[in-house]
């Protein structure tokens, strides 16, 4: 799979990334870092434990990573959960989480095809 195919599959913006990083090798380097990032796992843990502030911090970090890597398939759902948590609404965040889980799963599945 090519980097462009990864972005097509995961709902991302390849054109913006290639303009920013100038090569597929640089994009791949940062996608490798994303694959190791623990923000998503931390978000799950904090939501499960009822830690609204911790969940906000994890979701906010994930949002930054998603925006920096132009993972557009994750952008809106992560933004929505960040805003719910910013407002202190843990129950709304929990209702929004399935869309984050689904989009994150698609991105990781595509990433596993790109970076075995």
JOUR-V736015 format. One record per helix or strand. SS is the DSSP state (@ for helix, = for strand). FROM is the first residue (numbers start at 0). TO is the last residue. If there is no record, write none. Layout:
ss	from	to
SS	FROM	TO
SS	FROM	TO
//
This chain:
ss	from	to
@	2	9
@	13	20
@	23	35
@	38	48
@	51	67
@	71	85
@	89	113
//
